[in-house]
Amino acid sequence: MYEVTVDELAGLLREAESAHGEYEKELGHADSGWPEWYARFILDKLEKDEVDL
């Protein structure tokens, strides 16, 4: 289970927003599946951070 502070989650959301913006540029249009994209991005980051500990 992940223990994330509000500040850490806010940072992850900002990072996801930036990465997703780049993804949409490559995609060439708005991504209606952005909630799932953000969720996967954040979970992947959290999983990677746990492995790096």
Secondary structure, 3 states (H helix, E strand, C coil): CCCCCHHHHHHHHHHHHHHHHHHHHHHCCCCCCHHHHHHHHHHHHHHHHHHHC
